[in-house]
Amino acid sequence: DDDDDDDDDGDKNDNVRQRRLSTAATSNAFDTLVVRYYIPCMTFKAGGWLVVALAITLALLAYGLVSVVFATRLAPPEEPIDWFPDDHMLRVAQEAQENDFTAGSLDEYVRVRIPFGITGIRRPNFNPFKPAENRGEPVFDDAFDLFPAASQDAYISVCNAARTHRCDKPVCQPQLLVYPTGDALKCFLPEFQAWFATRNPGRSTYNCTRRQFMDELALYRNDTSSGLSSATKSEMIGFIDGDLKYVSIHIAATARIDAATVDMAEVRSVFDGFIFGQNDVNPPGMNNAFAASGTWVWVEAELGTVSGFYSGLMIVFPVAFFVLILATSNIILALYAIISIGLIVAGVLGFIQEYLGWSLGVAEAIAGIIVIGFSVDYVIHLGHMYVEAGLGQQAIAGCEGRFTYAAEKMVSTVIAGGITTFGAAIPLWFCQMTFFPKMGTLMALTIFFSLIYSVGFFMALSLVAGPVGRAGNLRWAAEHLGLARLFRCMFGEEGLGGDTTATSKVAMMMQPDEEKEQTGSQPKKKKQQQRSVMEAKTAVAGHDDDQEQQQQAPRSSLDNGFSDAEVAAAEV
């Protein structure tokens, strides 16, 4: 008898396989590939083990873990960012301007300003998405006063200390904070003191009246005969509505403007440490200085973009996990899917770091944020179809059956979608601006790893250890925890899963074994439905032929006041 049963099962499997092959023969090439090669290969067994699926799962898991190690080595670039190739006309023009024309000796170095008297910027209506509007206004320090001798000495002390302050970063050449030339450090106060003494014999800025000090400073600001230009002095001496609100020091640092962002960040930290140290010993009103530079804006932008990339990863994974739970209504399958997505991201980042030698600059971070959504797409479709296999009329229970159903319904679609998206990345490789080839490469890699880990790892893992029955089912858990009403309120009458068949299946899983036997198998259920339909037709026909007799007939004790024909129709 057992041999006969095995023969029957083998015949059934052969019949199913023949139906699939005949269907695939009339379908597209992807369906044929899935039915003829993908499904038989993945479901191949040796000694009762799904050896191919198990091998694919372990191999891709191992590669993914190695990729995680590679991905953790990504860091901001240590070289200047090249937005165009070497032979681009803008690069050629820039190199010609730098090498073939005479320029100032300090034009290639970072310019830094150290203001006194400004505590910050007030911008209550500033919109970061409209940076040119409502940029704000400076907040001045009411305690700032340059007239006292202590304030003047503090200003001069900062100038002298800056000229000799050491910078031990590699980008500082020589190892000084300020470039060692006379015009690299501009401090107006010593020149103003000499100018004041020339105009006021026997007087100095230390023994004059406040009014005389301020009047002479305003005249000096516009004077064109002194060493500093009037334009420079207008930037360094801030008179607003006749009141002195701020003064500043101008510095040319030893770091070049084309240095890498990480090097610029280190130079900025040296400047901040120097200024904060000076503020600690300066008198009130002169202890609010800071180092400001347009270069710092680019440093903040690039570091913020890279930080935003990691923040985006931290956001996308919880959101994706929540969406996966809603799509699959199964915590185990959602966990498999989010692991697959994580390995996809790690595979892409690890590949560009280890094999392409990329750093995580602005272009890589922006492109990575854009294409990271591709890693979610294919896995969620396959996971949803795996769950769909256990619902509706098919109501497939086993892992292999659900895997086969999901593969037949969705794998060819996923492959076709991957090919079209991969094709969309190819034109980007021919763009001149380096951002677009990098984005195209990231798109292509993301699609490649998404296909490998969705069709390979995720489907193989679901085949080997996929959830069946009530395992991981959130609807079933909600029923047992008394949260079914809450889930119906949140996700509709059917709750998670989106199919009324799921409700009846969960109810049947919760029945005792005796009641399960009474419900019978699927063939018995179909026979009962057919019998009920026949009875309903007969009863309705009898009701039409002899309506008066039906009205006088006694009511059944089981129909609660309805006629037998109506009861039969209701059963159908």
C-alpha positions as CSV (number, residue, x, y, z in Angstrom):
1,D,0.0,0.0,0.0
2,D,2.8,2.4,0.8
3,D,4.4,1.7,-2.5
4,D,1.1,2.4,-4.2
5,D,0.8,5.7,-2.3
6,D,4.4,6.7,-3.3
7,D,3.6,5.9,-6.9
8,D,0.4,8.0,-6.7
9,D,2.4,10.9,-5.3
10,G,5.0,10.6,-8.0
11,D,2.3,10.5,-10.7
12,K,0.8,13.7,-9.2
13,N,4.1,15.4,-9.1
14,D,4.8,14.4,-12.7
15,N,1.4,15.7,-13.7
16,V,1.9,19.0,-12.0
17,R,5.4,19.3,-13.6
18,Q,3.9,18.6,-17.0
19,R,1.2,21.2,-16.5
20,R,3.8,23.8,-15.5
21,L,6.0,23.0,-18.5
22,S,3.1,23.2,-20.9
23,T,2.0,26.5,-19.4
24,A,5.6,27.9,-19.5
25,A,5.8,26.8,-23.2
26,T,3.1,29.3,-24.0
27,S,4.5,32.0,-21.8
28,N,7.5,34.3,-22.0
29,A,11.1,33.3,-21.7
30,F,11.3,34.3,-18.1
31,D,8.4,32.0,-17.1
32,T,10.1,29.2,-19.0
33,L,13.3,29.8,-17.2
34,V,11.6,29.8,-13.8
35,V,9.6,26.6,-14.5
36,R,12.2,24.5,-16.3
37,Y,15.3,25.4,-14.3
38,Y,14.8,27.7,-11.3
39,I,12.1,25.8,-9.4
40,P,13.5,22.3,-10.1
41,C,17.0,23.4,-9.1
42,M,15.9,25.1,-5.9
43,T,13.6,22.2,-4.9
44,F,16.2,19.5,-5.6
45,K,16.7,17.1,-2.8
46,A,19.4,14.7,-1.8
47,G,18.8,12.4,1.1
48,G,15.7,14.4,2.0
49,W,17.6,17.7,2.2
50,L,17.1,20.7,0.0
51,V,20.8,20.8,-0.8
52,V,20.7,23.6,-3.4
53,A,18.5,25.9,-1.5
54,L,20.5,25.3,1.7
55,A,23.8,25.9,-0.1
56,I,22.6,29.1,-1.6
57,T,21.3,30.4,1.7
58,L,24.6,29.7,3.5
59,A,26.8,31.0,0.7
60,L,25.0,34.3,0.3
61,L,24.8,34.7,4.1
62,A,28.5,34.3,4.4
63,Y,29.2,36.8,1.6
64,G,26.8,39.2,3.1
65,L,28.6,39.1,6.5
66,V,31.9,39.7,4.8
67,S,30.3,42.6,2.9
68,V,29.2,44.1,6.2
69,V,32.9,44.2,7.3
70,F,33.9,45.9,4.0
71,A,31.0,48.4,4.3
72,T,32.1,49.5,7.8
73,R,35.4,50.7,6.3
74,L,33.7,53.4,4.2
75,A,34.9,56.8,5.2
76,P,34.8,60.4,3.8
77,P,37.3,60.9,1.0
78,E,40.9,61.8,1.8
79,E,41.4,63.5,-1.6
80,P,39.7,66.5,-3.2
81,I,36.4,65.6,-4.9
82,D,36.6,65.6,-8.7
83,W,33.3,66.5,-10.2
84,F,34.5,66.2,-13.8
85,P,37.0,64.0,-15.6
86,D,40.5,65.2,-16.2
87,D,39.9,66.0,-19.9
88,H,36.7,68.0,-19.2
89,M,36.9,71.6,-20.4
90,L,36.1,73.0,-17.0
91,R,39.0,71.0,-15.5
92,V,41.3,72.1,-18.3
93,A,40.3,75.8,-17.8
94,Q,40.8,75.5,-14.0
95,E,44.3,74.0,-14.4
96,A,45.2,76.7,-16.9
97,Q,44.1,79.4,-14.6
98,E,46.1,78.0,-11.7
99,N,49.3,77.2,-13.7
100,D,49.4,79.6,-16.6
101,F,48.4,82.9,-15.0
102,T,49.9,84.9,-12.2
103,A,47.8,85.1,-9.0
104,G,48.2,86.2,-5.5
105,S,50.3,84.1,-3.3
106,L,47.5,83.4,-0.8
107,D,44.6,82.8,-3.3
108,E,45.0,79.0,-3.0
109,Y,44.7,78.9,0.8
110,V,41.7,78.8,3.2
111,R,40.5,82.3,4.4
112,V,39.3,82.5,8.0
113,R,37.8,85.4,9.9
114,I,37.7,85.8,13.6
115,P,35.0,88.3,14.7
116,F,34.5,89.8,18.1
117,G,31.1,91.1,19.3
118,I,28.8,88.7,17.5
119,T,27.2,85.9,19.4
120,G,25.2,84.2,16.7
121,I,22.5,84.7,14.1
122,R,18.7,85.1,14.8
123,R,16.6,83.5,12.0
124,P,13.1,82.7,13.3
125,N,11.5,82.5,9.8
126,F,14.3,80.8,8.0
127,N,13.3,77.9,5.8
128,P,16.2,75.6,5.0
129,F,14.5,74.6,1.7
130,K,14.6,78.3,0.7
131,P,18.1,79.3,1.8
132,A,18.1,82.6,-0.1
133,E,15.1,84.0,1.9
134,N,14.9,85.2,5.5
135,R,18.5,84.5,6.1
136,G,18.3,86.1,9.5
137,E,20.3,88.9,11.2
138,P,23.3,88.8,13.5
139,V,23.0,88.9,17.3
140,F,25.5,91.4,18.7
141,D,27.0,91.1,22.2
142,D,25.9,94.1,24.3
143,A,29.1,93.7,26.4
144,F,31.4,94.2,23.5
145,D,33.5,97.3,23.8
146,L,36.9,97.9,22.1
147,F,37.7,101.1,23.9
148,P,39.0,99.7,27.2
149,A,42.7,99.0,27.3
150,A,42.0,95.4,28.3
151,S,39.9,94.9,25.2
152,Q,42.6,96.4,22.9
153,D,45.2,94.2,24.5
154,A,43.1,91.1,24.1
155,Y,42.6,91.8,20.3
156,I,46.4,92.3,19.8
157,S,47.1,89.2,21.9
158,V,44.9,87.1,19.7
159,C,46.8,88.4,16.6
160,N,50.2,87.6,18.0
161,A,49.1,84.2,19.3
162,A,47.6,83.2,15.9
163,R,50.8,84.0,14.1
164,T,52.8,81.5,16.1
165,H,50.1,78.8,16.8
166,R,51.1,75.3,15.7
167,C,49.0,73.1,13.5
168,D,50.2,69.5,13.6
169,K,47.8,68.2,10.9
170,P,49.3,66.9,7.7
171,V,47.4,69.4,5.6
172,C,49.0,72.3,7.4
173,Q,52.2,73.1,5.4
174,P,54.3,74.4,7.2
175,Q,53.1,73.2,10.6
176,L,51.6,76.6,11.5
177,L,48.0,77.8,11.7
178,V,48.6,81.0,9.8
179,Y,50.6,81.1,6.5
180,P,54.1,82.7,7.3
181,T,53.8,85.8,5.2
182,G,53.2,89.4,6.2
183,D,49.8,89.7,4.5
184,A,48.5,86.4,5.7
185,L,47.4,87.9,9.0
186,K,45.5,91.2,9.0
187,C,45.0,92.9,12.3
188,F,43.9,96.6,12.0
189,L,44.4,97.7,15.6
190,P,48.2,98.0,15.8
191,E,48.1,100.1,12.5
192,F,45.2,102.2,13.9
193,Q,47.1,102.9,17.1
194,A,50.1,104.2,15.1
195,W,47.8,106.2,12.8
196,F,46.1,107.7,15.9
197,A,49.3,108.7,17.5
198,T,50.5,110.4,14.3
199,R,47.3,112.5,14.2
200,N,47.1,113.2,17.9
201,P,50.6,113.9,19.3
202,G,51.0,113.1,22.9
203,R,47.9,110.9,22.8
204,S,47.3,107.2,22.4
205,T,44.3,104.9,22.1
206,Y,44.8,104.2,25.8
207,N,44.6,107.7,27.2
208,C,42.1,109.4,25.0
209,T,38.3,109.9,25.5
210,R,35.8,107.3,24.2
211,R,34.3,109.9,21.8
212,Q,37.8,110.7,20.4
213,F,38.6,107.0,20.0
214,M,35.4,106.2,18.1
215,D,35.6,109.3,15.9
216,E,39.2,108.5,14.9
217,L,38.4,104.9,14.3
218,A,35.6,105.9,12.0
219,L,37.9,108.2,10.1
220,Y,40.6,105.5,9.9
221,R,38.1,103.0,8.5
222,N,37.6,105.1,5.4
223,D,41.2,106.3,5.1
224,T,43.0,105.3,2.0
225,S,46.5,106.3,2.9
226,S,47.2,103.5,5.4
227,G,48.5,100.0,4.7
228,L,45.2,98.2,4.7
229,S,42.7,99.0,2.0
230,S,39.5,100.8,2.9
231,A,37.5,97.8,1.6
232,T,39.4,95.5,4.0
233,K,39.0,97.8,6.9
234,S,35.3,98.2,6.2
235,E,34.9,94.4,6.6
236,M,37.1,94.4,9.8
237,I,35.5,97.4,11.6
238,G,31.8,97.1,11.9
239,F,30.0,100.4,12.4
240,I,26.2,100.1,12.3
241,D,24.1,103.3,12.8
242,G,27.2,105.1,14.1
243,D,27.9,102.4,16.8
244,L,30.8,100.0,16.8
245,K,29.2,96.6,16.8
246,Y,32.1,94.2,15.9
247,V,35.7,93.9,14.8
248,S,37.5,91.0,13.2
249,I,40.8,89.5,12.3
250,H,41.5,88.1,8.8
251,I,43.7,85.0,8.4
252,A,45.0,83.0,5.5
253,A,45.5,79.5,6.8
254,T,48.2,77.0,5.7
255,A,45.6,74.6,4.4
256,R,44.9,74.7,0.7
257,I,41.3,75.3,-0.5
258,D,41.4,72.1,-2.6
259,A,42.2,69.9,0.4
260,A,39.9,66.9,1.3
261,T,36.9,67.5,3.5
262,V,38.3,65.4,6.3
263,D,41.5,67.5,6.3
264,M,39.4,70.7,6.3
265,A,37.5,69.4,9.3
266,E,40.7,68.7,11.2
267,V,42.0,72.3,10.4
268,R,38.7,73.7,11.6
269,S,39.1,71.8,14.9
270,V,42.5,73.3,15.3
271,F,41.0,76.8,14.8
272,D,38.2,76.1,17.2
273,G,40.6,74.9,19.9
274,F,42.8,78.0,19.4
275,I,39.9,80.5,19.6
276,F,38.2,78.8,22.6
277,G,41.5,78.9,24.4
278,Q,41.8,82.7,23.8
279,N,38.2,83.2,24.9
280,D,39.0,81.7,28.2
281,V,41.5,84.4,29.1
282,N,40.0,87.4,27.3
283,P,37.9,90.0,29.3
284,P,34.0,90.1,28.9
285,G,32.9,91.4,25.6
286,M,36.0,90.0,23.9
287,N,35.5,86.4,24.9
288,N,32.9,85.5,22.2
289,A,35.2,85.1,19.2
290,F,34.9,82.2,16.8
291,A,36.5,81.1,13.5
292,A,34.3,81.7,10.4
293,S,35.0,80.6,6.9
294,G,33.1,79.9,3.7
295,T,35.1,76.7,3.5
296,W,33.4,75.5,6.7
297,V,30.1,75.7,4.9
298,W,31.2,73.1,2.4
299,V,32.7,71.0,5.2
300,E,29.4,71.0,7.0
301,A,27.4,70.3,3.8
302,E,29.6,67.3,2.9
303,L,29.8,65.8,6.4
304,G,26.0,66.4,6.8
305,T,25.3,64.6,3.6
306,V,27.4,61.6,4.7
307,S,25.8,61.7,8.1
308,G,22.4,61.9,6.4
309,F,23.2,58.7,4.4
310,Y,23.7,56.8,7.6
311,S,20.6,58.4,9.2
312,G,18.7,57.4,6.1
313,L,19.8,53.8,6.6
314,M,18.7,53.9,10.3
315,I,15.3,55.2,9.2
316,V,14.7,53.0,6.2
317,F,15.2,49.7,8.0
318,P,12.6,50.2,10.7
319,V,10.1,51.6,8.2
320,A,10.8,48.8,5.8
321,F,10.3,46.3,8.6
322,F,7.0,47.8,9.5
323,V,5.8,47.8,5.8
324,L,6.9,44.2,5.5
325,I,4.9,43.2,8.5
326,L,1.8,44.9,7.0
327,A,2.4,43.3,3.6
328,T,3.0,39.8,4.9
329,S,1.3,39.8,8.3
330,N,4.0,37.3,9.4
331,I,6.8,38.3,11.7
332,I,9.1,35.5,10.6
333,L,8.8,36.3,7.0
334,A,9.2,40.0,7.7
335,L,12.4,39.2,9.6
336,Y,13.7,37.1,6.7
337,A,12.9,40.0,4.3
338,I,14.6,42.7,6.4
339,I,17.7,40.5,6.8
340,S,17.8,40.1,3.0
341,I,17.5,43.9,2.6
342,G,20.3,44.5,5.0
343,L,22.6,42.1,3.1
344,I,21.7,43.8,-0.1
345,V,22.8,47.2,1.2
346,A,25.9,45.7,2.8
347,G,26.7,44.0,-0.5
348,V,26.5,47.2,-2.5
349,L,28.5,49.3,0.0
350,G,31.1,46.6,0.6
351,F,31.6,46.1,-3.1
352,I,32.2,49.8,-3.9
353,Q,34.6,50.1,-0.9
354,E,36.6,46.9,-1.4
355,Y,36.6,46.4,-5.2
356,L,36.0,49.9,-6.6
357,G,38.0,51.8,-4.0
358,W,35.4,54.4,-3.5
359,S,35.0,56.7,-0.5
360,L,31.8,57.9,1.0
361,G,31.7,61.5,-0.4
362,V,28.8,63.7,-1.4
363,A,28.2,62.1,-4.7
364,E,28.2,58.6,-3.3
365,A,26.0,59.5,-0.3
366,I,23.4,61.3,-2.5
367,A,23.3,58.5,-5.0
368,G,23.2,55.9,-2.3
369,I,20.2,57.5,-0.6
370,I,18.4,57.7,-3.9
371,V,18.9,54.0,-4.9
372,I,18.6,52.4,-1.5
373,G,14.9,52.0,-2.0
374,F,15.5,49.5,-4.8
375,S,16.8,47.0,-2.2
376,V,13.3,46.8,-0.7
377,D,11.2,46.4,-3.8
378,Y,11.8,42.8,-5.0
379,V,11.9,41.2,-1.5
380,I,8.6,42.7,-0.5
381,H,6.9,41.4,-3.7
382,L,8.2,37.9,-3.2
383,G,7.3,37.9,0.5
384,H,3.8,39.0,-0.2
385,M,3.3,36.3,-2.8
386,Y,4.7,33.7,-0.4
387,V,1.9,34.6,2.1
388,E,-0.7,34.8,-0.7
389,A,0.0,31.2,-1.5
390,G,-1.5,30.2,1.9
391,L,-4.7,32.3,1.3
392,G,-7.6,32.1,-1.0
393,Q,-8.7,29.0,-2.9
394,Q,-5.1,27.6,-3.3
395,A,-4.5,27.5,0.5
396,I,-1.1,25.9,0.2
397,A,0.3,24.8,3.5
398,G,3.8,23.6,3.0
399,C,7.0,25.6,2.4
400,E,7.8,23.9,-0.9
401,G,4.3,24.5,-2.2
402,R,4.3,28.2,-1.2
403,F,7.8,28.6,-2.6
404,T,6.6,27.2,-6.0
405,Y,3.5,29.3,-6.0
406,A,5.5,32.5,-5.3
407,A,8.2,31.6,-7.8
408,E,5.7,30.9,-10.6
409,K,3.7,34.1,-9.9
410,M,6.5,36.7,-9.2
411,V,10.1,35.6,-9.9
412,S,9.8,36.2,-13.7
413,T,8.2,39.6,-13.0
414,V,11.0,40.5,-10.6
415,I,13.7,39.5,-13.1
416,A,12.0,41.5,-15.8
417,G,11.8,44.5,-13.6
418,G,15.4,44.2,-12.6
419,I,16.5,44.1,-16.2
420,T,14.6,47.2,-17.1
421,T,15.9,49.1,-14.1
422,F,19.4,47.9,-14.8
423,G,19.0,49.2,-18.4
424,A,18.0,52.6,-17.0
425,A,21.4,52.8,-15.3
426,I,23.5,52.3,-18.4
427,P,23.0,55.7,-20.0
428,L,24.3,57.3,-16.8
429,W,27.7,55.7,-17.4
430,F,28.3,58.0,-20.4
431,C,27.6,61.3,-18.6
432,Q,30.5,63.7,-18.1
433,M,29.8,64.9,-14.5
434,T,31.2,62.1,-12.3
435,F,28.1,62.1,-10.1
436,F,26.0,60.4,-12.7
437,P,28.3,57.5,-13.6
438,K,28.6,56.8,-9.9
439,M,24.8,56.9,-9.5
440,G,24.5,54.5,-12.5
441,T,27.0,52.2,-10.9
442,L,25.2,52.2,-7.6
443,M,21.9,51.6,-9.4
444,A,23.3,48.6,-11.3
445,L,24.9,47.1,-8.2
446,T,21.8,47.6,-6.2
447,I,19.7,45.8,-8.8
448,F,22.2,43.0,-9.2
449,F,22.4,42.3,-5.4
450,S,18.6,42.8,-5.1
451,L,18.0,40.1,-7.6
452,I,20.6,37.8,-6.1
453,Y,19.4,38.1,-2.5
454,S,15.7,38.2,-3.3
455,V,15.4,35.4,-5.8
456,G,18.4,33.6,-4.3
457,F,18.8,34.1,-0.5
458,F,15.2,35.1,0.5
459,M,13.4,32.5,-1.6
460,A,15.9,29.8,-0.6
461,L,15.5,30.7,3.1
462,S,11.8,30.7,2.8
463,L,11.9,27.3,1.1
464,V,14.2,25.8,3.7
465,A,12.7,27.4,6.9
466,G,9.7,29.3,5.8
467,P,6.8,29.9,8.2
468,V,3.8,27.5,7.7
469,G,0.5,27.3,9.5
470,R,0.2,29.7,12.4
471,A,4.0,30.2,12.8
472,G,4.7,33.9,13.0
473,N,1.1,34.8,12.1
474,L,0.2,38.1,13.6
475,R,-3.5,37.6,13.2
476,W,-3.4,34.4,15.2
477,A,-1.3,36.1,17.9
478,A,-3.8,39.0,18.0
479,E,-6.6,36.6,18.5
480,H,-4.9,34.9,21.5
481,L,-3.8,38.2,23.0
482,G,-7.3,39.7,22.8
483,L,-6.2,42.4,20.3
484,A,-8.3,41.3,17.4
485,R,-10.7,44.2,17.8
486,L,-7.7,46.6,17.8
487,F,-6.2,45.1,14.6
488,R,-9.6,45.3,12.9
489,C,-9.8,48.9,13.8
490,M,-6.3,49.6,12.5
491,F,-6.3,47.4,9.4
492,G,-9.9,46.9,8.4
493,E,-12.5,44.2,9.0
494,E,-10.2,41.5,7.8
495,G,-7.3,42.6,9.9
496,L,-3.7,41.9,8.8
497,G,-3.5,39.8,5.8
498,G,-6.2,41.4,3.8
499,D,-8.2,38.3,2.9
500,T,-11.3,36.9,4.6
501,T,-10.0,33.4,3.9
502,A,-7.2,34.2,6.4
503,T,-9.8,34.7,9.1
504,S,-11.5,31.4,8.5
505,K,-8.1,29.7,8.4
506,V,-7.1,31.1,11.7
507,A,-10.4,30.1,13.2
508,M,-9.9,26.6,11.9
509,M,-6.4,26.5,13.4
510,M,-7.9,27.4,16.7
511,Q,-10.5,24.6,16.6
512,P,-10.0,21.4,18.5
513,D,-8.9,18.4,16.6
514,E,-12.4,16.9,16.6
515,E,-13.9,19.9,14.9
516,K,-11.1,20.0,12.4
517,E,-12.0,16.4,11.4
518,Q,-15.6,17.5,11.1
519,T,-14.7,20.3,8.7
520,G,-13.0,17.7,6.5
521,S,-10.4,18.0,3.8
522,Q,-10.7,20.2,0.7
523,P,-12.3,17.6,-1.6
524,K,-15.0,16.9,1.1
525,K,-15.7,20.6,1.4
526,K,-16.1,20.9,-2.4
527,K,-18.5,17.9,-2.4
528,Q,-20.6,19.5,0.4
529,Q,-20.7,22.8,-1.5
530,Q,-21.9,21.0,-4.6
531,R,-24.6,19.1,-2.7
532,S,-25.8,22.3,-1.1
533,V,-26.1,24.0,-4.5
534,M,-28.2,21.1,-5.8
535,E,-30.4,21.2,-2.8
536,A,-30.8,25.0,-3.1
537,K,-31.8,24.7,-6.8
538,T,-34.3,21.9,-6.0
539,A,-35.8,23.8,-3.1
540,V,-36.0,27.1,-5.0
541,A,-37.7,25.3,-7.9
542,G,-40.2,23.6,-5.6
543,H,-40.8,27.0,-3.9
544,D,-41.7,28.6,-7.3
545,D,-43.9,25.7,-8.4
546,D,-45.9,25.4,-5.2
547,Q,-45.6,28.7,-3.4
548,E,-48.9,28.3,-1.5
549,Q,-47.8,24.9,-0.1
550,Q,-44.5,26.3,1.0
551,Q,-46.3,29.1,2.9
552,Q,-48.4,26.6,4.7
553,A,-45.5,24.3,5.5
554,P,-44.4,24.1,9.1
555,R,-41.2,26.0,10.0
556,S,-38.1,24.1,10.8
557,S,-36.8,24.3,14.3
558,L,-33.3,25.0,12.9
559,D,-34.0,27.9,10.5
560,N,-35.3,30.4,13.0
561,G,-38.4,31.3,10.9
562,F,-37.0,31.0,7.4
563,S,-38.2,28.5,4.8
564,D,-36.2,25.5,3.8
565,A,-35.5,27.0,0.4
566,E,-34.3,30.2,2.0
567,V,-32.1,28.3,4.4
568,A,-30.6,26.2,1.5
569,A,-29.9,29.4,-0.5
570,A,-28.3,31.0,2.6
571,E,-26.0,28.0,3.0
572,V,-24.8,28.3,-0.5
